[in-house]
Structures are given as C-alpha cells and as structure tokens.
Amino acid sequence: MANFGAMPFETGPDGKIVYGAPRRATSEIGARCLAAAMLATSPGAVVFSYEGEASSKTITNLVIIDQYEAEAAETPPMKEAA
C-alpha cells in the first residue's frame, strides 16, 4: 500500500539543496495540497510516495511525484525620472 508525503526544500549558501522535515499525508491530493502550502514558508517542496513504515525507517520504493517551486518576485522596472 502506498503512503504519501511532502517535504520542503531550499538552496543552501553553498548551492546545494537542503531538505526540511517530511510530513505524511493520507492521500496523493493531500500531499499535493500540503506541498503547495509549504510554499508559504519555503521556496520549494516535493510530493512523494513510498511503501513501508516511516516510523520504523523501513521505506521502500520512494518515488518523487511532483515538485513545487515558488516563483521569484520580480521587481517592476522603474520609470526614469523626468
């Protein structure tokens, strides 16, 4: 039976990806909603499925289903002073 989860991530100062704490979800759509909500505090998140029990650390068949990334806010060009 597949289990689902979401995990936030960001890019560290050395350019490597740093992952946050994973969160379990009861369904794929729940994991997708959780990942989308993680964008409020992280620049990105992944949705994944796995088999096994996370509490006993016997995870198998880990598959990343999707990745969400917050778009960088762009500053509109400034008008030239007259």
ROTIGU-794793 format. One line per field, with one value per atom (N, C-alpha, C, O): x, y, z; chain; residue in one letter; residue number from 1; atom name. Coordinates in nm, 4 decimals, padded with zeros to 6 digits. Example, Ala and Ser with C-alpha at 12.3 -4.5 7.8 and 13.67 -1.06 7.14 Angstrom:
ROTIGU-794793
c1: [01.3190 | 01.2300 | 01.3200 | 01.4236 | 01.2850 | 01.3670 | 01.2900 | 01.3409]
c2: [-00.5690 | -00.4500 | -00.3300 | -00.3319 | -00.2250 | -00.1060 | 00.0030 | 00.1138]
c3: [00.7800 | 00.7800 | 00.7800 | 00.8465 | 00.7080 | 00.7140 | 00.7870 | 00.8039]
mol: [A | A | A | A | A | A | A | A]
type: [A | A | A | A | S | S | S | S]
seq: [1 | 1 | 1 | 1 | 2 | 2 | 2 | 2]
atom: [N | CA | C | O | N | CA | C | O]
//
This chain:
ROTIGU-794793
c1: [00.0843 | 00.0000 | 00.0887 | 00.1820 | 00.0599 | 00.1396 | 00.1017 | -00.0150 | 00.2027 | 00.1864 | 00.2342 | 00.3070 | 00.1939 | 00.2276 | 00.2815 | 00.2536 | 00.3592 | 00.4133 | 00.4606 | 00.4585 | 00.5032 | 00.5571 | 00.6745 | 00.6780 | 00.7706 | 00.8895 | 00.9366 | 00.9550 | 00.9561 | 01.0044 | 01.1541 | 01.2260 | 01.1989 | 01.3425 | 01.3789 | 01.2938 | 01.5076 | 01.5614 | 01.7053 | 01.7627 | 01.7621 | 01.9010 | 01.9884 | 01.9670 | 02.0860 | 02.1765 | 02.2760 | 02.2806 | 02.3561 | 02.4526 | 02.5591 | 02.6185 | 02.5827 | 02.6820 | 02.6213 | 02.6901 | 02.4909 | 02.4237 | 02.3629 | 02.3008 | 02.3791 | 02.3228 | 02.1812 | 02.1475 | 02.0994 | 01.9613 | 01.9598 | 02.0226 | 01.8870 | 01.8710 | 01.7234 | 01.6363 | 01.6960 | 01.5576 | 01.5146 | 01.5935 | 01.3871 | 01.3288 | 01.2679 | 01.2934 | 01.1885 | 01.1259 | 01.0114 | 00.9267 | 01.0076 | 00.8969 | 00.7697 | 00.7745 | 00.6564 | 00.5248 | 00.4431 | 00.4405 | 00.3771 | 00.2934 | 00.1577 | 00.1091 | 00.0969 | -00.0381 | -00.1167 | -00.0582 | -00.2485 | -00.3319 | -00.3613 | -00.4115 | -00.3303 | -00.3575 | -00.2624 | -00.1935 | -00.2596 | -00.1751 | -00.2223 | -00.1403 | -00.3519 | -00.4023 | -00.3723 | -00.3443 | -00.3782 | -00.3425 | -00.1968 | -00.1633 | -00.1090 | 00.0335 | 00.0578 | 00.1426 | -00.0161 | -00.0019 | -00.0460 | 00.0197 | -00.1554 | -00.2036 | -00.1044 | -00.0793 | -00.0487 | 00.0493 | 00.1744 | 00.2276 | 00.2212 | 00.3388 | 00.3112 | 00.3966 | 00.1929 | 00.1576 | 00.1540 | 00.1956 | 00.1051 | 00.1006 | 00.2411 | 00.2651 | 00.3339 | 00.4718 | 00.5404 | 00.6386 | 00.4896 | 00.5493 | 00.5330 | 00.5988 | 00.4458 | 00.4298 | 00.5535 | 00.5803 | 00.6288 | 00.7461 | 00.8757 | 00.9829 | 00.8671 | 00.9853 | 00.9790 | 00.8700 | 01.0938 | 01.0913 | 01.0507 | 01.0261 | 01.0429 | 01.0037 | 00.9642 | 00.9914 | 00.8983 | 00.8579 | 00.8404 | 00.8093 | 00.8610 | 00.8384 | 00.7255 | 00.7042 | 00.6534 | 00.5490 | 00.6051 | 00.6625 | 00.5898 | 00.6457 | 00.5522 | 00.4644 | 00.5735 | 00.5032 | 00.6089 | 00.7226 | 00.5695 | 00.6620 | 00.5821 | 00.4626 | 00.6504 | 00.5926 | 00.6715 | 00.7884 | 00.6101 | 00.6766 | 00.6269 | 00.5281 | 00.6966 | 00.6570 | 00.7661 | 00.8786 | 00.7327 | 00.8315 | 00.8831 | 01.0009 | 00.7981 | 00.8409 | 00.9461 | 01.0294 | 00.9432 | 01.0436 | 01.1594 | 01.2506 | 01.1540 | 01.2594 | 01.2788 | 01.3907 | 01.1697 | 01.1742 | 01.1009 | 01.0015 | 01.1505 | 01.0875 | 01.1459 | 01.2675 | 01.0566 | 01.0992 | 01.0215 | 00.9191 | 01.0698 | 01.0022 | 00.9648 | 00.8515 | 01.0576 | 01.0350 | 01.0349 | 01.1301 | 00.9268 | 00.9124 | 00.8712 | 00.7717 | 00.9471 | 00.9062 | 00.8029 | 00.8314 | 00.6840 | 00.5715 | 00.5738 | 00.5492 | 00.6034 | 00.5980 | 00.6847 | 00.7216 | 00.7162 | 00.7955 | 00.7260 | 00.6837 | 00.7142 | 00.6533 | 00.7606 | 00.8400 | 00.7634 | 00.8586 | 00.7866 | 00.7045 | 00.8192 | 00.7632 | 00.8354 | 00.9578 | 00.7607 | 00.8224 | 00.8837 | 00.8250 | 01.0007 | 01.0674 | 00.9883 | 00.9435 | 00.9726 | 00.9019 | 00.9908 | 01.1057 | 00.9377 | 01.0143 | 00.9791 | 00.8625 | 01.0807 | 01.0597 | 01.0291 | 01.1061 | 00.9178 | 00.8861 | 00.9917 | 01.0474 | 01.0198 | 01.1207 | 01.0782 | 00.9610 | 01.1767 | 01.1481 | 01.1413 | 01.2160 | 01.0521 | 01.0429 | 01.1564 | 01.1969 | 01.2058 | 01.3143 | 01.2579 | 01.1457 | 01.3383 | 01.2980 | 01.2973 | 01.3842 | 01.2000 | 01.1884 | 01.2827 | 01.2857]
c2: [-00.1181 | 00.0000 | 00.1243 | 00.1347 | 00.2162 | 00.3380 | 00.4383 | 00.4531 | 00.5057 | 00.6161 | 00.7413 | 00.7324 | 00.8578 | 00.9823 | 01.0835 | 01.0766 | 01.1774 | 01.2821 | 01.4006 | 01.3989 | 01.5032 | 01.6245 | 01.6708 | 01.6491 | 01.7350 | 01.7809 | 01.9127 | 01.9214 | 02.0161 | 02.1441 | 02.1378 | 02.0529 | 02.2279 | 02.2387 | 02.3822 | 02.4638 | 02.4107 | 02.5405 | 02.5188 | 02.4121 | 02.6189 | 02.6110 | 02.6745 | 02.7892 | 02.5995 | 02.6496 | 02.7487 | 02.7687 | 02.8113 | 02.9110 | 02.8542 | 02.9275 | 02.7230 | 02.6595 | 02.6100 | 02.5478 | 02.6378 | 02.5990 | 02.4602 | 02.4188 | 02.3873 | 02.2530 | 02.2615 | 02.3540 | 02.1638 | 02.1604 | 02.1103 | 02.0096 | 02.1822 | 02.1464 | 02.1134 | 02.1964 | 01.9919 | 01.9487 | 01.9714 | 01.9574 | 02.0070 | 02.0229 | 01.8915 | 01.7860 | 01.8986 | 01.7794 | 01.7309 | 01.8107 | 01.6010 | 01.5481 | 01.5389 | 01.5195 | 01.5533 | 01.5411 | 01.4358 | 01.4334 | 01.3499 | 01.2457 | 01.3021 | 01.3970 | 01.2414 | 01.2781 | 01.1495 | 01.0427 | 01.1595 | 01.0399 | 01.0035 | 00.8945 | 01.0946 | 01.0678 | 01.1501 | 01.2394 | 01.1189 | 01.1968 | 01.3413 | 01.4331 | 01.3625 | 01.5000 | 01.5754 | 01.6953 | 01.5051 | 01.5676 | 01.6090 | 01.7161 | 01.5242 | 01.5563 | 01.6746 | 01.7594 | 01.6803 | 01.7930 | 01.9234 | 02.0262 | 01.9199 | 02.0398 | 02.0826 | 02.2017 | 01.9857 | 02.0156 | 02.0793 | 02.1759 | 02.0253 | 02.0821 | 02.2239 | 02.3116 | 02.2469 | 02.3812 | 02.4789 | 02.5939 | 02.4344 | 02.5197 | 02.5475 | 02.6532 | 02.4539 | 02.4726 | 02.5880 | 02.6429 | 02.6252 | 02.7361 | 02.8694 | 02.9671 | 02.8748 | 02.9988 | 03.0272 | 03.1426 | 02.9235 | 02.9423 | 02.8878 | 02.9077 | 02.8198 | 02.7628 | 02.7923 | 02.8063 | 02.8019 | 02.8290 | 02.7097 | 02.7251 | 02.5907 | 02.4743 | 02.3584 | 02.3574 | 02.2587 | 02.1374 | 02.0251 | 02.0491 | 01.9024 | 01.7859 | 01.7026 | 01.7001 | 01.6341 | 01.5388 | 01.4015 | 01.3815 | 01.3066 | 01.1745 | 01.0646 | 01.0873 | 00.9453 | 00.8267 | 00.7262 | 00.7288 | 00.6383 | 00.5356 | 00.4181 | 00.4289 | 00.3075 | 00.1901 | 00.1634 | 00.2008 | 00.1003 | 00.0716 | 00.1632 | 00.2347 | 00.1603 | 00.2388 | 00.3385 | 00.3000 | 00.4659 | 00.5712 | 00.5664 | 00.5937 | 00.5326 | 00.5333 | 00.4268 | 00.4450 | 00.3165 | 00.2121 | 00.2243 | 00.1417 | 00.3287 | 00.3570 | 00.2415 | 00.2137 | 00.1757 | 00.0686 | 00.1150 | 00.0549 | 00.2221 | 00.2800 | 00.2155 | 00.2015 | 00.1766 | 00.1226 | 00.1921 | 00.2555 | 00.1800 | 00.2343 | 00.3809 | 00.4193 | 00.4615 | 00.6054 | 00.6665 | 00.6495 | 00.7381 | 00.7996 | 00.9454 | 00.9738 | 01.0374 | 01.1780 | 01.1968 | 01.1748 | 01.2370 | 01.2521 | 01.3879 | 01.3977 | 01.4928 | 01.6280 | 01.7204 | 01.6883 | 01.8350 | 01.9365 | 02.0702 | 02.1049 | 02.1448 | 02.2772 | 02.3789 | 02.3581 | 02.4888 | 02.5957 | 02.7291 | 02.7541 | 02.8142 | 02.9492 | 03.0315 | 03.0253 | 03.1070 | 03.1944 | 03.3140 | 03.3697 | 03.3517 | 03.4675 | 03.5932 | 03.6127 | 03.6765 | 03.8023 | 03.8940 | 03.9193 | 03.9426 | 04.0315 | 04.1758 | 04.2107 | 04.2573 | 04.3997 | 04.4647 | 04.4502 | 04.5363 | 04.6021 | 04.7075 | 04.7682 | 04.7299 | 04.8298 | 04.9686 | 05.0061 | 05.0420 | 05.1780 | 05.2743 | 05.2613 | 05.3692 | 05.4727 | 05.5716 | 05.6015 | 05.6209 | 05.7188 | 05.8502 | 05.8888 | 05.9180 | 06.0489 | 06.1510 | 06.1497 | 06.2369 | 06.3381 | 06.4520 | 06.5451]
c3: [00.0000 | 00.0000 | 00.0000 | 00.0796 | -00.0877 | -00.1000 | 00.0083 | 00.0445 | 00.0579 | 00.1511 | 00.0794 | -00.0194 | 00.1285 | 00.0614 | 00.1609 | 00.2806 | 00.1090 | 00.1943 | 00.1127 | -00.0104 | 00.1840 | 00.1227 | 00.2073 | 00.3284 | 00.1419 | 00.2118 | 00.1504 | 00.0290 | 00.2343 | 00.1819 | 00.1513 | 00.2041 | 00.0664 | 00.0408 | 00.0079 | -00.0274 | 00.0202 | -00.0191 | -00.0635 | -00.0416 | -00.1250 | -00.1683 | -00.0613 | -00.0222 | -00.0148 | 00.0882 | 00.0310 | -00.0903 | 00.1172 | 00.0722 | -00.0218 | -00.1008 | -00.0126 | -00.0998 | -00.2306 | -00.3116 | -00.2516 | -00.3749 | -00.3725 | -00.4704 | -00.2631 | -00.2511 | -00.1950 | -00.1210 | -00.2314 | -00.1823 | -00.0386 | -00.0058 | 00.0467 | 00.1874 | 00.2079 | 00.1820 | 00.2545 | 00.2751 | 00.4186 | 00.5120 | 00.4344 | 00.5663 | 00.6129 | 00.5547 | 00.7165 | 00.7736 | 00.6849 | 00.6448 | 00.6537 | 00.5746 | 00.6580 | 00.7795 | 00.5908 | 00.6561 | 00.5835 | 00.4604 | 00.6571 | 00.5981 | 00.5613 | 00.6228 | 00.4588 | 00.4163 | 00.3952 | 00.3768 | 00.3977 | 00.3842 | 00.2401 | 00.2128 | 00.1462 | 00.0054 | -00.0807 | -00.0314 | -00.2092 | -00.3002 | -00.3080 | -00.3057 | -00.3171 | -00.3255 | -00.1954 | -00.1980 | -00.0823 | 00.0446 | 00.0473 | 00.0980 | -00.0075 | -00.0136 | -00.1072 | -00.0795 | -00.2173 | -00.3103 | -00.2444 | -00.2605 | -00.1712 | -00.1012 | 00.0067 | 00.0250 | 00.0772 | 00.1803 | 00.1201 | 00.1747 | 00.0080 | -00.0590 | -00.1065 | -00.0934 | -00.1613 | -00.2071 | -00.0893 | -00.1032 | 00.0253 | 00.1438 | 00.1973 | 00.2555 | 00.1783 | 00.2250 | 00.1528 | 00.2028 | 00.0360 | -00.0389 | 00.0323 | -00.0035 | 00.1331 | 00.2098 | 00.2942 | 00.3276 | 00.3291 | 00.4150 | 00.3551 | 00.4122 | 00.2415 | 00.1758 | 00.0269 | -00.0284 | -00.0389 | -00.1829 | -00.2675 | -00.3872 | -00.2082 | -00.2861 | -00.1977 | -00.0777 | -00.2599 | -00.1888 | -00.2901 | -00.4068 | -00.2437 | -00.3281 | -00.2694 | -00.1481 | -00.3585 | -00.3220 | -00.3535 | -00.4606 | -00.2626 | -00.2859 | -00.2370 | -00.1537 | -00.2910 | -00.2430 | -00.1995 | -00.2466 | -00.1096 | -00.0615 | -00.0065 | 00.0209 | 00.0087 | 00.0725 | 00.1987 | 00.2083 | 00.2935 | 00.4197 | 00.5286 | 00.5117 | 00.6411 | 00.7573 | 00.7923 | 00.8241 | 00.7862 | 00.8113 | 00.9548 | 00.9783 | 01.0506 | 01.1908 | 01.2200 | 01.3088 | 01.1466 | 01.1666 | 01.0672 | 01.0658 | 00.9841 | 00.8852 | 00.7863 | 00.7430 | 00.7518 | 00.6512 | 00.5261 | 00.4852 | 00.4659 | 00.3479 | 00.2228 | 00.2091 | 00.1319 | 00.0032 | -00.1075 | -00.0823 | -00.2274 | -00.3464 | -00.3321 | -00.3612 | -00.2883 | -00.2773 | -00.4169 | -00.4931 | -00.4499 | -00.5816 | -00.5630 | -00.4963 | -00.6216 | -00.6196 | -00.7293 | -00.8471 | -00.6907 | -00.7831 | -00.8520 | -00.9723 | -00.7751 | -00.8304 | -00.7469 | -00.6339 | -00.8038 | -00.7363 | -00.7539 | -00.8643 | -00.6461 | -00.6490 | -00.6154 | -00.5236 | -00.6895 | -00.6599 | -00.6653 | -00.7535 | -00.5689 | -00.5676 | -00.6724 | -00.6840 | -00.7471 | -00.8465 | -00.7752 | -00.6825 | -00.8195 | -00.7598 | -00.7929 | -00.9058 | -00.6935 | -00.7158 | -00.7978 | -00.7618 | -00.9063 | -00.9916 | -00.9596 | -00.9412 | -00.9536 | -00.9305 | -01.0640 | -01.1589 | -01.0730 | -01.1995 | -01.2311 | -01.1397 | -01.3592 | -01.3945 | -01.3473 | -01.3527 | -01.3016 | -01.2538 | -01.3720 | -01.4690 | -01.3622 | -01.4646 | -01.4448 | -01.3325 | -01.5556 | -01.5474 | -01.4962 | -01.5289 | -01.4151 | -01.3627 | -01.4767 | -01.5639 | -01.4738 | -01.5805 | -01.5597 | -01.6401]
mol: [A | A | A | A | A | A | A | A | A | A | A | A | A | A | A | A | A | A | A | A | A | A | A | A | A | A | A | A | A | A | A | A | A | A | A | A | A | A | A | A | A | A | A | A | A | A | A | A | A | A | A | A | A | A | A | A | A | A | A | A | A | A | A | A | A | A | A | A | A | A | A | A | A | A | A | A | A | A | A | A | A | A | A | A | A | A | A | A | A | A | A | A | A | A | A | A | A | A | A | A | A | A | A | A | A | A | A | A | A | A | A | A | A | A | A | A | A | A | A | A | A | A | A | A | A | A | A | A | A | A | A | A | A | A | A | A | A | A | A | A | A | A | A | A | A | A | A | A | A | A | A | A | A | A | A | A | A | A | A | A | A | A | A | A | A | A | A | A | A | A | A | A | A | A | A | A | A | A | A | A | A | A | A | A | A | A | A | A | A | A | A | A | A | A | A | A | A | A | A | A | A | A | A | A | A | A | A | A | A | A | A | A | A | A | A | A | A | A | A | A | A | A | A | A | A | A | A | A | A | A | A | A | A | A | A | A | A | A | A | A | A | A | A | A | A | A | A | A | A | A | A | A | A | A | A | A | A | A | A | A | A | A | A | A | A | A | A | A | A | A | A | A | A | A | A | A | A | A | A | A | A | A | A | A | A | A | A | A | A | A | A | A | A | A | A | A | A | A | A | A | A | A | A | A | A | A | A | A | A | A | A | A | A | A | A | A | A | A | A | A | A | A | A | A | A | A | A | A]
type: [M | M | M | M | A | A | A | A | N | N | N | N | F | F | F | F | G | G | G | G | A | A | A | A | M | M | M | M | P | P | P | P | F | F | F | F | E | E | E | E | T | T | T | T | G | G | G | G | P | P | P | P | D | D | D | D | G | G | G | G | K | K | K | K | I | I | I | I | V | V | V | V | Y | Y | Y | Y | G | G | G | G | A | A | A | A | P | P | P | P | R | R | R | R | R | R | R | R | A | A | A | A | T | T | T | T | S | S | S | S | E | E | E | E | I | I | I | I | G | G | G | G | A | A | A | A | R | R | R | R | C | C | C | C | L | L | L | L | A | A | A | A | A | A | A | A | A | A | A | A | M | M | M | M | L | L | L | L | A | A | A | A | T | T | T | T | S | S | S | S | P | P | P | P | G | G | G | G | A | A | A | A | V | V | V | V | V | V | V | V | F | F | F | F | S | S | S | S | Y | Y | Y | Y | E | E | E | E | G | G | G | G | E | E | E | E | A | A | A | A | S | S | S | S | S | S | S | S | K | K | K | K | T | T | T | T | I | I | I | I | T | T | T | T | N | N | N | N | L | L | L | L | V | V | V | V | I | I | I | I | I | I | I | I | D | D | D | D | Q | Q | Q | Q | Y | Y | Y | Y | E | E | E | E | A | A | A | A | E | E | E | E | A | A | A | A | A | A | A | A | E | E | E | E | T | T | T | T | P | P | P | P | P | P | P | P | M | M | M | M | K | K | K | K | E | E | E | E | A | A | A | A | A | A | A | A]
seq: [1 | 1 | 1 | 1 | 2 | 2 | 2 | 2 | 3 | 3 | 3 | 3 | 4 | 4 | 4 | 4 | 5 | 5 | 5 | 5 | 6 | 6 | 6 | 6 | 7 | 7 | 7 | 7 | 8 | 8 | 8 | 8 | 9 | 9 | 9 | 9 | 10 | 10 | 10 | 10 | 11 | 11 | 11 | 11 | 12 | 12 | 12 | 12 | 13 | 13 | 13 | 13 | 14 | 14 | 14 | 14 | 15 | 15 | 15 | 15 | 16 | 16 | 16 | 16 | 17 | 17 | 17 | 17 | 18 | 18 | 18 | 18 | 19 | 19 | 19 | 19 | 20 | 20 | 20 | 20 | 21 | 21 | 21 | 21 | 22 | 22 | 22 | 22 | 23 | 23 | 23 | 23 | 24 | 24 | 24 | 24 | 25 | 25 | 25 | 25 | 26 | 26 | 26 | 26 | 27 | 27 | 27 | 27 | 28 | 28 | 28 | 28 | 29 | 29 | 29 | 29 | 30 | 30 | 30 | 30 | 31 | 31 | 31 | 31 | 32 | 32 | 32 | 32 | 33 | 33 | 33 | 33 | 34 | 34 | 34 | 34 | 35 | 35 | 35 | 35 | 36 | 36 | 36 | 36 | 37 | 37 | 37 | 37 | 38 | 38 | 38 | 38 | 39 | 39 | 39 | 39 | 40 | 40 | 40 | 40 | 41 | 41 | 41 | 41 | 42 | 42 | 42 | 42 | 43 | 43 | 43 | 43 | 44 | 44 | 44 | 44 | 45 | 45 | 45 | 45 | 46 | 46 | 46 | 46 | 47 | 47 | 47 | 47 | 48 | 48 | 48 | 48 | 49 | 49 | 49 | 49 | 50 | 50 | 50 | 50 | 51 | 51 | 51 | 51 | 52 | 52 | 52 | 52 | 53 | 53 | 53 | 53 | 54 | 54 | 54 | 54 | 55 | 55 | 55 | 55 | 56 | 56 | 56 | 56 | 57 | 57 | 57 | 57 | 58 | 58 | 58 | 58 | 59 | 59 | 59 | 59 | 60 | 60 | 60 | 60 | 61 | 61 | 61 | 61 | 62 | 62 | 62 | 62 | 63 | 63 | 63 | 63 | 64 | 64 | 64 | 64 | 65 | 65 | 65 | 65 | 66 | 66 | 66 | 66 | 67 | 67 | 67 | 67 | 68 | 68 | 68 | 68 | 69 | 69 | 69 | 69 | 70 | 70 | 70 | 70 | 71 | 71 | 71 | 71 | 72 | 72 | 72 | 72 | 73 | 73 | 73 | 73 | 74 | 74 | 74 | 74 | 75 | 75 | 75 | 75 | 76 | 76 | 76 | 76 | 77 | 77 | 77 | 77 | 78 | 78 | 78 | 78 | 79 | 79 | 79 | 79 | 80 | 80 | 80 | 80 | 81 | 81 | 81 | 81 | 82 | 82 | 82 | 82]
atom: [N | CA | C | O | N | CA | C | O | N | CA | C | O | N | CA | C | O | N | CA | C | O | N | CA | C | O | N | CA | C | O | N | CA | C | O | N | CA | C | O | N | CA | C | O | N | CA | C | O | N | CA | C | O | N | CA | C | O | N | CA | C | O | N | CA | C | O | N | CA | C | O | N | CA | C | O | N | CA | C | O | N | CA | C | O | N | CA | C | O | N | CA | C | O | N | CA | C | O | N | CA | C | O | N | CA | C | O | N | CA | C | O | N | CA | C | O | N | CA | C | O | N | CA | C | O | N | CA | C | O | N | CA | C | O | N | CA | C | O | N | CA | C | O | N | CA | C | O | N | CA | C | O | N | CA | C | O | N | CA | C | O | N | CA | C | O | N | CA | C | O | N | CA | C | O | N | CA | C | O | N | CA | C | O | N | CA | C | O | N | CA | C | O | N | CA | C | O | N | CA | C | O | N | CA | C | O | N | CA | C | O | N | CA | C | O | N | CA | C | O | N | CA | C | O | N | CA | C | O | N | CA | C | O | N | CA | C | O | N | CA | C | O | N | CA | C | O | N | CA | C | O | N | CA | C | O | N | CA | C | O | N | CA | C | O | N | CA | C | O | N | CA | C | O | N | CA | C | O | N | CA | C | O | N | CA | C | O | N | CA | C | O | N | CA | C | O | N | CA | C | O | N | CA | C | O | N | CA | C | O | N | CA | C | O | N | CA | C | O | N | CA | C | O | N | CA | C | O | N | CA | C | O | N | CA | C | O | N | CA | C | O | N | CA | C | O | N | CA | C | O | N | CA | C | O | N | CA | C | O | N | CA | C | O | N | CA | C | O]
//
